[in-house]
Amino acid sequence: MISATDAAVIERAYRLANKAMFTVALQVRRLDSLEPEDENFVFRKHADWEFLIVSLYRLQRAAQIVTATERGVTEVIPALVQFRKQVPGQKTMRDVGEHFDDYALDQSSTQGLSVRYPAEPANPNHREHHGVAQAGEERTPELTAPRSRTHGGRQ
């Protein structure tokens, strides 16, 4: 039997997850459609993609709330494990989007992840900018990450 406290936690998590699922569905629909603003805003799909990533993260967080209950441990944790396998890198994508300023300054807490141009110096105050785009020159930044990471000694 579910305690009154557990029932309240599950109900709150359900409401949050329900909102997140509707938001995910909205963003998926928008990514698969033409929208009126497409004509003037060339980055509209990119913005909708970022909103989708945040919505998926919120859905995951809502599900994690339930893991504070006995029922959540047995029913929700296996679903969360499967979700994370289905959406690998989702937290990193969300973090980059939410903390773009830290990544732009190479001050991210995610080791090895950078949005600098490959030939760009690590120190933005460095005087030598070999390989850095000049004014008016267009470059596409590369997102680089280490080939493998270790977390507490495990791959």
BELKANOR-V285151 format. One record per backbone hydrogen bond with DSSP energy under -0.5 kcal/mol. CO is the residue of the C=O (numbers start at 0). NH is the residue of the N-H. E is the energy in kcal/mol with one decimal. If there is no record, write none. Layout:
# BELKANOR-V285151
<<CO/NH/E> <CO/NH/E>>
This chain:
# BELKANOR-V285151
<<2/6/-2.8> <3/7/-1.9> <4/8/-2.2> <5/9/-2.8> <6/10/-2.3> <7/11/-2.3> <8/12/-2.6> <9/13/-2.5> <10/14/-2.2> <11/15/-2.3> <12/16/-2.9> <13/17/-2.8> <14/18/-2.1> <15/19/-2.2> <16/20/-2.8> <17/21/-2.1> <18/22/-2.1> <19/23/-2.7> <20/24/-2.4> <21/25/-2.2> <22/26/-2.4> <23/27/-2.5> <24/28/-2.3> <25/29/-2.5> <26/30/-2.3> <27/31/-1.2> <29/32/-1.2> <34/37/-1.9> <35/38/-0.8> <36/39/-1.0> <36/40/-2.7> <39/41/-0.6> <40/43/-1.6> <42/46/-2.6> <43/47/-2.7> <44/48/-2.4> <45/49/-2.2> <46/50/-2.3> <47/51/-2.2> <48/52/-2.3> <49/53/-2.1> <50/54/-2.4> <51/55/-2.7> <52/56/-2.1> <53/57/-2.4> <54/58/-2.2> <55/59/-2.3> <56/60/-2.4> <57/61/-2.4> <58/62/-2.1> <59/63/-2.1> <60/64/-1.3> <61/65/-0.8> <62/65/-0.7> <62/66/-0.6> <63/66/-0.9> <64/67/-1.6> <65/68/-2.3> <65/71/-0.5> <68/72/-1.6> <69/73/-1.3> <70/74/-2.3> <71/75/-1.9> <71/76/-1.6> <74/78/-0.5> <75/79/-2.6> <76/80/-2.4> <77/81/-2.0> <78/82/-2.6> <79/83/-2.6> <80/84/-1.6> <81/85/-2.1> <82/86/-1.8> <84/87/-0.5> <86/89/-1.4> <88/92/-2.7> <89/93/-2.3> <90/94/-2.9> <91/95/-2.6> <92/96/-2.1> <93/97/-2.7> <94/98/-2.5> <96/99/-0.6> <98/101/-0.8> <98/102/-1.8> <99/103/-2.6> <100/104/-1.3> <101/106/-3.7> <102/105/-1.4> <102/114/-0.6> <108/110/-0.9> <109/112/-1.5> <111/113/-0.5> <113/143/-1.6> <116/119/-1.9> <121/123/-0.7> <122/125/-2.0> <126/128/-0.7> <128/131/-1.7> <133/136/-2.4> <138/140/-0.6> <141/143/-0.7> <143/113/-1.4> <149/151/-0.6> <150/153/-1.2> <153/150/-3.2>>
